[in-house]
Amino acid sequence: MLLDFLDLKGRNIEVEISGWDFHKGILIDSGPDIVVIYEGRTNSFLYIPFVHIHRLKEISILEEDTSYDPPSEKPIEADAISFHKTLMTARGLFVKVCVTENNSIPGYVTSIMNDYFVFHSPAFKTMLISVNHVKCLIPYPANRTPYTLDNQCFPLSPSPVSLENTFEEQLKKLESQIVILDGGDNPEKIGLLQKVSNNKAILITADGETVYRNLDHIKTIQLP
């Protein structure tokens, strides 16, 4: 029997996501590796890869809650929903990519490779984001853009570097360049990418320290 949560479609659910608080909303859709909920409190659709869901359960509407009716159409539609197809359909749409609870990156997807995608952000410019670390994808409403910038500020330009199929292969092309990992949330995540091999990266920090990184735990990478 295929367990796809369709029996909960249209019902109120609570979802626990890795590293996040609980999210409550109406289950809109689900697929083999993704669920879509509508969070009325924020008027947002959340596209959540199932790999990061710890648990999901139906809940009753609490007395203090307001009943929300979701829009009739989802902002990202696909013939058969999956996380990869959601990313493909989201290309060129303004979305927020959430890699941690406190780190949502606004912008748009430009290219999708095997295990990472290229994302253009007004604040962070071109970024490479590991698919494995995306906790949630939240489309902006059709009439809104990040920072209320004009659409002309978001040219759908190709990546400034040629793209390899995998995250590790792409990082190898950035050897000998200054890079910023995970938005630079730690001084040891900014430095010269000296070598990438066997799923490991060697980073030389501003203080000249050598730091070894496991590629499986790198969420995003960008060039300053």
C-alpha positions, 0 to 999 in steps of 0.5 A: 500500500502506498502511504502518501497522506492523501487520506489527510488532504484538506485536513488540519495537520501538524508537521515537525521538521528537522531543526524547526518548531512545529508547523500547522496548516491544511494539507494541500497535496503530497507525493512520495517525497514531499508534502504541501501545506497551507499555513493560513497564519502567514498566508503561505504554501510550504513545500516540505521535502519528506526526508526532513519531516520527523512526524506528521499528524492530524490536529483539531482546530483550537478555539483560539485559531482562525479557520483559513480557506486556502486559495483554489490554486497552488503557486507551484503546480506539477502533473505529478508532485515530487520535490524535483518536479517542484524545483523544476516548476519553481524556476523563475518564480520568487521563492524563499528557500529555508535551509534552517529555521532562522535562515530563509533566502529569498530569490529564484531558482535558475538551474537544477542539477543532480544534488544541488541547484543554482539560486539567485538572491538580491542579497547574496547574489548567485548561490549553490544550494545543496538539495539535501539541506532544503527544509522548505520552499515557500513561494511568494504571492504572485503580486509580491517580490523580495524586498519589494524590488521591481521585477527588472532587478531580477534578470534571469541570467545564466550562472557565471560559471559552467555547471557540473552535475554534482555538488562535489564536482562543482565545488572542485571548479571553485578551488583556489577561490575565496568562498562563503559557506552557509552564508558565513555564519561562522568565521571558519566558513569563509576562506580560500577553498584549497582542495575538494576531494572524497567528499571533503573540502579544505578551507584556509581561513583569514587567519591562515588556519586549515579547516577540513569540511564534510561536504554532506554538511555544507548547505550553501556556497557562494563567491563574494 
